[in-house]
């Protein structure tokens, strides 16, 4: 039987570095819509959010969405909770967490990542080479990779590390298991949920692509995205 994939975009308004980020406007359209347009080229897509402002926008633009509670630990927990609430969730056995601050991920990269997960039935994510001085940028998550497996993640410097791209693919049952994991001290200290997975012995496959796209962490990043879009 062929597997089916659901892409979930977790989005909330209370980002510490950029409050209101999902509705930050880029050439007349909010960031969440740019991410949705990329994701829906790959597979069925929905937004999950605790915020009425985001839900109202999605409803107006006919973007599928799930209202999730406040107080959920992280994006993966929100995806797991939303999968259980999504009215067609029983159809999906592969789930993608496409983070709301990643509007420039190429759909073909995610298709490749999904194929890797289906072949090996394990968690997967994207990595790319770091450019000049990017290893110093604490907004860019670094990942140590060995034999195409993620060994560790950090916002600080990791010798020989690659850059991490904010998208994960999970087999359905793995996502539901991760949604029951409690954050660890290390995952909370670095604000990186995937450290809890590694500490609980969940392997993460690294799929390499050729470049690290701009991630929207700050208002300045949003201005840079506007320029990229204008020039494209």
C-alpha beads as a LAMMPS data file, in Angstrom:
LAMMPS data file: protein, C-alpha beads

232 atoms
231 bonds

1 atom types
1 bond types

-500.0 500.0 xlo xhi
-500.0 500.0 ylo yhi
-500.0 500.0 zlo zhi

Masses

1 110.0

Atoms # bond

1 1 1 0.000 0.000 0.000
2 1 1 1.323 3.442 -0.931
3 1 1 1.996 5.740 2.001
4 1 1 0.361 9.161 2.236
5 1 1 2.030 12.287 3.568
6 1 1 0.592 15.179 5.553
7 1 1 2.624 18.371 5.967
8 1 1 1.919 20.327 9.150
9 1 1 3.131 23.913 9.618
10 1 1 3.227 24.800 13.343
11 1 1 2.775 28.542 13.810
12 1 1 2.363 30.796 16.830
13 1 1 2.494 34.533 17.453
14 1 1 4.675 34.636 20.575
15 1 1 8.142 34.001 19.111
16 1 1 10.696 35.414 21.529
17 1 1 12.954 36.833 18.803
18 1 1 10.180 38.022 16.465
19 1 1 6.668 38.339 17.979
20 1 1 3.922 38.014 15.358
21 1 1 6.323 36.453 12.846
22 1 1 3.829 34.183 10.980
23 1 1 1.768 37.218 9.936
24 1 1 4.784 39.365 9.045
25 1 1 4.019 40.695 5.564
26 1 1 6.124 40.011 2.485
27 1 1 4.899 41.848 -0.627
28 1 1 1.278 41.822 0.502
29 1 1 1.195 38.265 1.817
30 1 1 2.105 37.015 5.325
31 1 1 5.000 34.663 5.925
32 1 1 2.704 31.743 6.805
33 1 1 1.160 31.935 3.319
34 1 1 4.553 31.858 1.607
35 1 1 5.451 28.710 3.554
36 1 1 2.058 27.135 2.801
37 1 1 2.476 27.798 -0.925
38 1 1 5.811 25.964 -0.910
39 1 1 4.543 23.046 1.174
40 1 1 1.342 22.364 -0.733
41 1 1 3.397 21.749 -3.873
42 1 1 4.604 18.575 -2.147
43 1 1 1.548 17.109 -0.417
44 1 1 -1.578 17.828 1.606
45 1 1 -0.799 20.655 4.024
46 1 1 -2.391 22.184 7.101
47 1 1 -1.402 24.860 9.619
48 1 1 -1.600 24.172 13.353
49 1 1 -1.807 27.157 15.671
50 1 1 -3.105 28.220 19.083
51 1 1 -3.689 31.788 17.872
52 1 1 -7.010 33.136 16.627
53 1 1 -5.261 35.699 14.388
54 1 1 -3.521 32.964 12.391
55 1 1 -6.645 30.782 12.350
56 1 1 -8.728 33.695 11.062
57 1 1 -6.262 34.338 8.241
58 1 1 -6.217 30.662 7.272
59 1 1 -10.003 30.494 7.312
60 1 1 -10.273 33.589 5.121
61 1 1 -7.763 32.204 2.600
62 1 1 -9.156 28.650 2.749
63 1 1 -5.914 27.231 4.131
64 1 1 -6.627 24.053 6.147
65 1 1 -5.815 24.538 9.827
66 1 1 -6.158 22.991 13.278
67 1 1 -6.536 25.069 16.445
68 1 1 -4.216 23.622 19.059
69 1 1 -3.969 24.495 22.777
70 1 1 -1.541 26.981 24.257
71 1 1 1.275 25.655 26.416
72 1 1 2.489 22.863 24.111
73 1 1 6.243 22.291 24.518
74 1 1 7.424 22.592 20.906
75 1 1 6.570 22.209 17.231
76 1 1 6.770 18.419 17.219
77 1 1 4.433 18.121 20.198
78 1 1 2.074 20.533 18.423
79 1 1 2.243 18.431 15.233
80 1 1 1.513 15.251 17.181
81 1 1 -1.463 16.842 18.923
82 1 1 -2.762 18.298 15.664
83 1 1 -2.384 15.018 13.780
84 1 1 -4.745 13.408 16.268
85 1 1 -7.266 16.232 15.687
86 1 1 -7.027 16.410 11.888
87 1 1 -10.165 14.894 10.438
88 1 1 -8.368 12.760 7.850
89 1 1 -5.370 11.796 9.956
90 1 1 -6.055 8.079 9.657
91 1 1 -5.060 8.340 5.976
92 1 1 -1.531 9.544 6.663
93 1 1 1.403 7.402 7.687
94 1 1 4.180 9.960 7.018
95 1 1 4.109 13.443 8.563
96 1 1 6.253 16.484 7.765
97 1 1 6.910 19.283 10.267
98 1 1 7.709 22.268 8.015
99 1 1 8.636 25.137 10.274
100 1 1 6.933 28.482 9.760
101 1 1 10.214 30.375 9.461
102 1 1 11.376 28.377 6.398
103 1 1 9.755 29.938 3.275
104 1 1 12.675 29.163 0.943
105 1 1 12.940 25.398 1.333
106 1 1 12.732 23.823 -2.114
107 1 1 9.785 21.412 -2.530
108 1 1 12.128 18.952 -4.289
109 1 1 14.285 18.763 -1.144
110 1 1 11.297 17.765 0.954
111 1 1 10.239 15.185 -1.632
112 1 1 13.738 13.688 -1.402
113 1 1 13.542 13.683 2.392
114 1 1 10.143 11.968 2.359
115 1 1 11.513 9.288 0.032
116 1 1 14.430 8.639 2.414
117 1 1 12.079 8.256 5.382
118 1 1 9.784 5.901 3.492
119 1 1 12.734 3.741 2.471
120 1 1 14.224 3.494 5.967
121 1 1 11.219 4.233 8.179
122 1 1 13.047 6.600 10.503
123 1 1 13.036 10.316 11.380
124 1 1 14.766 12.531 8.806
125 1 1 15.826 16.147 8.407
126 1 1 17.744 18.359 5.977
127 1 1 21.315 19.643 6.346
128 1 1 23.515 21.845 4.173
129 1 1 27.051 23.260 4.149
130 1 1 27.679 26.352 6.259
131 1 1 28.848 29.494 4.491
132 1 1 31.381 32.084 5.595
133 1 1 30.984 32.999 9.273
134 1 1 27.636 31.180 9.548
135 1 1 29.165 28.913 12.185
136 1 1 29.265 32.020 14.430
137 1 1 25.554 32.842 14.023
138 1 1 23.571 31.486 16.979
139 1 1 20.343 31.816 14.969
140 1 1 21.659 29.046 12.706
141 1 1 21.434 25.583 14.247
142 1 1 24.517 23.454 13.629
143 1 1 24.487 19.682 13.356
144 1 1 27.278 17.129 13.542
145 1 1 26.744 14.425 10.922
146 1 1 28.364 10.995 10.696
147 1 1 27.427 8.339 8.134
148 1 1 24.340 10.364 7.206
149 1 1 23.087 10.398 10.786
150 1 1 22.703 13.462 13.010
151 1 1 24.920 13.021 16.051
152 1 1 24.302 16.315 17.883
153 1 1 22.783 19.768 17.428
154 1 1 23.845 23.112 18.893
155 1 1 23.384 26.833 18.399
156 1 1 27.068 27.290 19.235
157 1 1 30.119 26.166 17.319
158 1 1 30.433 22.469 16.463
159 1 1 33.681 21.495 14.757
160 1 1 33.043 20.316 11.200
161 1 1 29.288 20.823 11.545
162 1 1 26.710 21.440 8.843
163 1 1 23.786 23.821 8.965
164 1 1 20.379 22.471 9.933
165 1 1 17.246 23.283 7.899
166 1 1 13.957 23.477 9.800
167 1 1 11.986 20.576 8.412
168 1 1 11.485 17.071 9.835
169 1 1 9.821 13.999 8.409
170 1 1 8.473 11.310 10.722
171 1 1 6.747 7.982 10.329
172 1 1 3.341 8.502 11.928
173 1 1 3.991 6.285 14.957
174 1 1 7.375 7.899 15.594
175 1 1 5.747 11.341 15.664
176 1 1 3.149 10.193 18.180
177 1 1 5.903 8.721 20.369
178 1 1 7.943 11.942 20.181
179 1 1 4.818 13.861 21.129
180 1 1 4.825 12.022 24.459
181 1 1 8.495 12.730 25.267
182 1 1 9.230 15.280 27.957
183 1 1 11.837 17.960 27.229
184 1 1 15.275 17.192 28.681
185 1 1 17.581 19.624 30.457
186 1 1 19.854 19.788 27.419
187 1 1 17.008 20.298 24.935
188 1 1 15.646 23.127 27.081
189 1 1 19.063 24.709 27.583
190 1 1 19.670 24.891 23.818
191 1 1 15.978 25.329 22.929
192 1 1 16.395 22.431 20.477
193 1 1 13.726 19.770 20.789
194 1 1 15.662 17.257 18.668
195 1 1 18.264 16.847 21.421
196 1 1 15.597 15.100 23.497
197 1 1 15.079 12.622 20.647
198 1 1 18.770 11.797 20.491
199 1 1 18.957 11.483 24.266
200 1 1 16.083 9.000 24.058
201 1 1 17.867 7.010 21.310
202 1 1 15.740 8.006 18.317
203 1 1 18.074 8.073 15.273
204 1 1 17.754 11.023 12.890
205 1 1 18.803 10.629 9.267
206 1 1 20.506 13.621 7.644
207 1 1 19.690 14.304 3.990
208 1 1 22.147 16.747 2.430
209 1 1 21.230 19.545 0.047
210 1 1 23.529 22.035 -1.619
211 1 1 22.734 25.280 0.207
212 1 1 21.347 26.682 3.431
213 1 1 18.262 28.825 2.734
214 1 1 17.464 32.001 4.649
215 1 1 15.520 31.267 7.841
216 1 1 13.309 34.033 9.227
217 1 1 14.395 34.541 12.828
218 1 1 14.268 38.335 13.115
219 1 1 12.556 41.351 11.496
220 1 1 15.826 41.965 9.641
221 1 1 15.558 38.497 8.089
222 1 1 12.047 39.354 6.909
223 1 1 13.394 42.464 5.188
224 1 1 16.037 40.325 3.491
225 1 1 13.324 37.909 2.325
226 1 1 11.412 40.811 0.790
227 1 1 14.482 41.725 -1.235
228 1 1 15.025 38.109 -2.321
229 1 1 11.433 37.871 -3.499
230 1 1 11.662 41.199 -5.360
231 1 1 14.816 40.079 -7.137
232 1 1 13.523 36.633 -8.118

Bonds

1 1 1 2
2 1 2 3
3 1 3 4
4 1 4 5
5 1 5 6
6 1 6 7
7 1 7 8
8 1 8 9
9 1 9 10
10 1 10 11
11 1 11 12
12 1 12 13
13 1 13 14
14 1 14 15
15 1 15 16
16 1 16 17
17 1 17 18
18 1 18 19
19 1 19 20
20 1 20 21
21 1 21 22
22 1 22 23
23 1 23 24
24 1 24 25
25 1 25 26
26 1 26 27
27 1 27 28
28 1 28 29
29 1 29 30
30 1 30 31
31 1 31 32
32 1 32 33
33 1 33 34
34 1 34 35
35 1 35 36
36 1 36 37
37 1 37 38
38 1 38 39
39 1 39 40
40 1 40 41
41 1 41 42
42 1 42 43
43 1 43 44
44 1 44 45
45 1 45 46
46 1 46 47
47 1 47 48
48 1 48 49
49 1 49 50
50 1 50 51
51 1 51 52
52 1 52 53
53 1 53 54
54 1 54 55
55 1 55 56
56 1 56 57
57 1 57 58
58 1 58 59
59 1 59 60
60 1 60 61
61 1 61 62
62 1 62 63
63 1 63 64
64 1 64 65
65 1 65 66
66 1 66 67
67 1 67 68
68 1 68 69
69 1 69 70
70 1 70 71
71 1 71 72
72 1 72 73
73 1 73 74
74 1 74 75
75 1 75 76
76 1 76 77
77 1 77 78
78 1 78 79
79 1 79 80
80 1 80 81
81 1 81 82
82 1 82 83
83 1 83 84
84 1 84 85
85 1 85 86
86 1 86 87
87 1 87 88
88 1 88 89
89 1 89 90
90 1 90 91
91 1 91 92
92 1 92 93
93 1 93 94
94 1 94 95
95 1 95 96
96 1 96 97
97 1 97 98
98 1 98 99
99 1 99 100
100 1 100 101
101 1 101 102
102 1 102 103
103 1 103 104
104 1 104 105
105 1 105 106
106 1 106 107
107 1 107 108
108 1 108 109
109 1 109 110
110 1 110 111
111 1 111 112
112 1 112 113
113 1 113 114
114 1 114 115
115 1 115 116
116 1 116 117
117 1 117 118
118 1 118 119
119 1 119 120
120 1 120 121
121 1 121 122
122 1 122 123
123 1 123 124
124 1 124 125
125 1 125 126
126 1 126 127
127 1 127 128
128 1 128 129
129 1 129 130
130 1 130 131
131 1 131 132
132 1 132 133
133 1 133 134
134 1 134 135
135 1 135 136
136 1 136 137
137 1 137 138
138 1 138 139
139 1 139 140
140 1 140 141
141 1 141 142
142 1 142 143
143 1 143 144
144 1 144 145
145 1 145 146
146 1 146 147
147 1 147 148
148 1 148 149
149 1 149 150
150 1 150 151
151 1 151 152
152 1 152 153
153 1 153 154
154 1 154 155
155 1 155 156
156 1 156 157
157 1 157 158
158 1 158 159
159 1 159 160
160 1 160 161
161 1 161 162
162 1 162 163
163 1 163 164
164 1 164 165
165 1 165 166
166 1 166 167
167 1 167 168
168 1 168 169
169 1 169 170
170 1 170 171
171 1 171 172
172 1 172 173
173 1 173 174
174 1 174 175
175 1 175 176
176 1 176 177
177 1 177 178
178 1 178 179
179 1 179 180
180 1 180 181
181 1 181 182
182 1 182 183
183 1 183 184
184 1 184 185
185 1 185 186
186 1 186 187
187 1 187 188
188 1 188 189
189 1 189 190
190 1 190 191
191 1 191 192
192 1 192 193
193 1 193 194
194 1 194 195
195 1 195 196
196 1 196 197
197 1 197 198
198 1 198 199
199 1 199 200
200 1 200 201
201 1 201 202
202 1 202 203
203 1 203 204
204 1 204 205
205 1 205 206
206 1 206 207
207 1 207 208
208 1 208 209
209 1 209 210
210 1 210 211
211 1 211 212
212 1 212 213
213 1 213 214
214 1 214 215
215 1 215 216
216 1 216 217
217 1 217 218
218 1 218 219
219 1 219 220
220 1 220 221
221 1 221 222
222 1 222 223
223 1 223 224
224 1 224 225
225 1 225 226
226 1 226 227
227 1 227 228
228 1 228 229
229 1 229 230
230 1 230 231
231 1 231 232
